[in-house]
């Protein structure tokens, strides 16, 4: 029954809007390990060359192309002769160290055949969490694009620890798309797009060509990570879609092995699942708060405060706070948690964790007497807060 409801709600394709893809000037393409590598972990050079040819052709049309690529760990696995992806972080880092050079060498070789210069960019989560590094990354990418270079971006897996996790490059590509205000994000994987169930396990699974909003019902369709050498699954792609669409970028999930898949998507053909950009696009500062900044703590609120934030766009006042977790300082980003335990917002807090704990539940007029000074009426001002949409968690 649930599948039927979802199909009825989302099967209406916006064909006329797909034709707008032809006007996309700045395009981010993310290629997953399942597309780039054979089951034994070695690189699929024919597939790489085919995808590079399509991206080089789009660049010749005057578009700006940014490539976010997985495959460094997989290339290292193949070079080191391992039978499967290692689980230990040091072993993953070793594979990435060996494989990153191999991967970049092949991209440089293939792009050079079409007269395109590439530049390697290694990013980590901290490059998005810290506001200064966030701006530096954006300026660097814009500079590369102004020189006509195709940035080839990967997570810095050789030194990453917590960042080596399921779906890192799906999320990374969405963060990059928001960072540079891309028009279109294309995620290439080993599946045609979003289905009502995993089509590899359920023959009754139905394809969903278009998603207007990422609702809890859509999020419930996500499956598990699939291939031995890939890290992502549909759950990570839906997280990426949430980040991209709320940043104002249209996202498409499609099968990377499909012939001329990038060209067909940009030409507006009905290939893959389209996630349309949200009508409530977050401004740049709130995008960083929601998806870039790392939460340093958690502030739990009562039902009344949760409704005020979600439904009326209010600031968070001390009277609505019921509990504080973590050790944060004024100016840092914190999560706002509703009574059900869901993260409904993130914002830049005006008080320390100790101060919030002291004034929680208090009226505004009581703050000065409790703290000995009055710095602000709000725990988090609405202008410094990003709020969840459509009933989904802001968490990613």
Buried (B, 14 or more C-beta within 10 A) or exposed (E): EEBEEBEEBBEEEEEEEBEEBEEBEBBBBBBBBBBBBEEBBBBBEEBBBBBBBBBBBBBEEEBBBBBBBBBBBBBBBBBBEBEEBBEEEEBBBBBBBBBBBBBBEBBBBBBEEEEBEBBBBBBBBEBBBBBEBBEEBBEBBBEBBEEEBBBBBBBBBBEBEEBBEBBBBBBBBBBBBBBBBBBBBBBBBBBBBBBBBBBEEEEEBBBBBBBBBBBEBBBEBBBEBBBBBBBBBBBBBBBBBBBBBBBBBBBBBBBBBBEBBBBBBBEBBEBBBBBBBBEEBBEBEBBBBBBBBEBBBBBBBBEEBBBBBBEEEBBBBBBBBBEBBEEBEBEBBBBBBBEEEBBBBBBBBBBBBEBBBBBBEBEBEEBEEEBEEEEBEBBBBBEBBBBBBBBBBBBB
